[in-house]
Amino acid sequence: MKQTIERASQDGKDFEHEYRLLMQDGSVKHVHVVAHALSDEPGRVEFVGAVMDITGRKRGEEALRQAQADLAHVNRVTTMGS
C-alpha cells in the first residue's frame, strides 16, 4: 500500500486499489481505496479519497466460487454415473 501511495505521489495521479489486511487479532479485512490527486503548487501533491471495507463482498464472492466448483463436481460425477 505504501508503494502505491508513493508512486501516485511521484506521478501526481489518481489511484484505485484493493488491499488485503491482516489485523492484529488474526482476522483478514479487504479494503477498496480510491484517491484523487490534488496539486495546489508545483511539486506538492495531496490526496482526497475514501477507504471502503469490502470484506463481506469478498467473502460472498468466495462462497459463490466454492458453490460453482461444487456444482461442477456434482455434474461431473453425475455424468460419469450415467
ABEGO torsion letter per residue (X at the ends): XAAAAAAAAAAGBBBBBBBBBBBAAGBBBBBBBBBBBBBABBGBBBBBBBBBBAAAAAAAAAAAAAAAAAAAAAAAAAAAAX
